[in-house]
Amino acid sequence: MAVTALPVDLAVLLAGASARQAASATARVQAKVAMARASEGLLSPRHGAFHPAVAEALRSPRVAPGEGQG
C-alpha cells in the first residue's frame, strides 16, 4: 500500500472546511448537549462520590499499624 501526501492546496481547503463545520451553531449545540448528559450521570453521582466505599474509607479515622493495641 503506497502512502501519498495531499497537495498543499487540498490540505488547506480541508482544514478550512473542518474549522468552519466545528464553529457552526449546530456543532456548538451538539457539544453542549453531549456535555450536559455526561455531567449529569458520571461526574455528579447522587451520593456525591465516584466510589462510595472508598469515600467512606477516606473519611474514617485511620490507625497506624501497632497503635491502638493497648
N, C-alpha and C positions, 0 to 999 in steps of 0.2 A: 504494500500500500504506500503510495507516494504522498508526501505531505507538501502542499504548495501554499505559499503565502498569499494573502489577499492583496490586491493592488491598494496602494495608499488611499486613493480617492474613494474606493468602495468601503474601506475600513472606516474612514471619516464619516461617510454617509450613514453607515450602520450605527456608529456611535452616536451620531446626532439624532437619528430616529429613536434609538433606545432611550436617550435622555429626554426627548420630548414625550415619549409614552410614560416614562416614570414620573414626569412632572404634571401629568394630566390630572384633572379633577377626579376622574374615575379611579385612578391608581391611588390617589390620596385617600379617598373614601374607603376603598378596599383595605388599605393598610390600617386605617383606624378601626374598622370593623374587626379585622383579624386580631389586632392588639387587645381590643376590649374583651373578646371571647377568651383569649389566653389568660388575661389577668384575673378574670372572674373565678376561674376554676383552679388553675395551677399556682398562681402567685399569691392568692389570698384565700387560703382554706378557711372554713368556718371555725375550726379550733385554734387558728392563729399560728400554727407551727407546721413546718413541712413534714416533720415526723414526730407525732405526739409523744412517743415513748422516749425518744432522745431528748426532747424538750423537757420532759419531766425529770430525766436523769440529770440534766444540767442544772435544773432548779433545786434539786435536793442537795442537802449538805453532804459533803464528801469527808470521809475519814481516811487518813493516810494509813498505809499498812503498818501494823504494830501499835498504833494508837487506839484507844478506846477499849482495850482489853485490860481492865483493872489495874 
